[in-house]
Amino acid sequence: MSDDASTQSTQDLPAVEAESPQPAPRSPLEAQRAGESGGPGPEVLVGGAFVGGFVLAKLLKRLGGGD
C-alpha cells in the first residue's frame, strides 16, 4: 500500500432513507381497490391495438398500390 492511501481521511455519510409517496394499503380489500383505480382495462388496450393495426394495413395497402 502506498503512503498516500494510508493518510487519506474518510468521511461518514448519513444513510438515505427511502420515502414512499403514499402509505401501503392496510388490508387486502384496500389493496384491491387501489389496484382497480388504474387506467383502462386490458380489453380496451387490445381493441385499440386491433383498430390501429387495421388502419395501418389499409394505409400501407393504399401507399403500396396493392390490388
C-alpha positions as a Markdown table, in Angstrom:
| # | Residue | x | y | z |
|---|---|---|---|---|
| 1 | Met | 0.0 | 0.0 | 0.0 |
| 2 | Ser | 1.3 | 3.5 | -0.8 |
| 3 | Asp | 1.8 | 6.2 | 1.8 |
| 4 | Asp | -1.0 | 8.3 | 0.1 |
| 5 | Ala | -3.6 | 5.6 | 0.8 |
| 6 | Ser | -2.8 | 5.4 | 4.5 |
| 7 | Thr | -3.0 | 9.1 | 5.1 |
| 8 | Gln | -6.3 | 9.8 | 3.3 |
| 9 | Ser | -9.2 | 10.8 | 5.5 |
| 10 | Thr | -12.6 | 9.3 | 5.3 |
| 11 | Gln | -16.0 | 10.9 | 5.8 |
| 12 | Asp | -19.1 | 9.3 | 7.2 |
| 13 | Leu | -22.2 | 10.0 | 5.2 |
| 14 | Pro | -25.7 | 9.7 | 6.6 |
| 15 | Ala | -27.9 | 6.9 | 5.4 |
| 16 | Val | -30.5 | 7.8 | 2.8 |
| 17 | Glu | -34.0 | 6.7 | 3.8 |
| 18 | Ala | -36.4 | 5.9 | 1.0 |
| 19 | Glu | -39.7 | 7.8 | 1.5 |
| 20 | Ser | -42.8 | 6.3 | 0.0 |
| 21 | Pro | -45.2 | 8.8 | -1.6 |
| 22 | Gln | -48.2 | 7.1 | 0.0 |
| 23 | Pro | -48.5 | 4.5 | 2.8 |
| 24 | Ala | -49.1 | 0.9 | 1.8 |
| 25 | Pro | -52.7 | -0.4 | 2.0 |
| 26 | Arg | -53.6 | -1.9 | 5.4 |
| 27 | Ser | -55.9 | -4.7 | 4.2 |
| 28 | Pro | -56.3 | -6.9 | 1.1 |
| 29 | Leu | -59.6 | -5.1 | 0.3 |
| 30 | Glu | -57.8 | -1.7 | 0.3 |
| 31 | Ala | -55.1 | -3.2 | -1.9 |
| 32 | Gln | -57.6 | -4.5 | -4.4 |
| 33 | Arg | -59.4 | -1.1 | -4.5 |
| 34 | Ala | -56.0 | 0.6 | -5.1 |
| 35 | Gly | -55.3 | -1.8 | -8.0 |
| 36 | Glu | -58.6 | -1.2 | -9.6 |
| 37 | Ser | -58.2 | 2.6 | -9.8 |
| 38 | Gly | -55.6 | 2.2 | -12.6 |
| 39 | Gly | -56.1 | 3.2 | -16.3 |
| 40 | Pro | -58.1 | 1.4 | -18.9 |
| 41 | Gly | -58.7 | -2.3 | -18.8 |
| 42 | Pro | -56.8 | -4.8 | -21.0 |
| 43 | Glu | -59.8 | -5.2 | -23.4 |
| 44 | Val | -59.6 | -1.5 | -24.2 |
| 45 | Leu | -55.9 | -1.8 | -25.0 |
| 46 | Val | -56.3 | -4.9 | -27.1 |
| 47 | Gly | -59.2 | -3.3 | -29.0 |
| 48 | Gly | -57.1 | -0.2 | -29.7 |
| 49 | Ala | -54.2 | -2.3 | -30.9 |
| 50 | Phe | -56.5 | -4.1 | -33.3 |
| 51 | Val | -58.0 | -0.9 | -34.7 |
| 52 | Gly | -54.6 | 0.6 | -35.1 |
| 53 | Gly | -53.3 | -2.4 | -36.9 |
| 54 | Phe | -56.3 | -2.4 | -39.2 |
| 55 | Val | -55.8 | 1.3 | -40.1 |
| 56 | Leu | -52.1 | 0.8 | -40.7 |
| 57 | Ala | -52.8 | -2.1 | -43.0 |
| 58 | Lys | -55.3 | 0.0 | -45.0 |
| 59 | Leu | -52.8 | 2.8 | -45.2 |
| 60 | Leu | -49.9 | 0.6 | -46.4 |
| 61 | Lys | -52.2 | -1.0 | -48.9 |
| 62 | Arg | -53.1 | 2.4 | -50.3 |
| 63 | Leu | -49.5 | 3.6 | -50.4 |
| 64 | Gly | -48.2 | 0.3 | -51.9 |
| 65 | Gly | -50.7 | 0.2 | -54.7 |
| 66 | Gly | -51.9 | -3.3 | -53.7 |
| 67 | Asp | -54.9 | -4.9 | -55.5 |
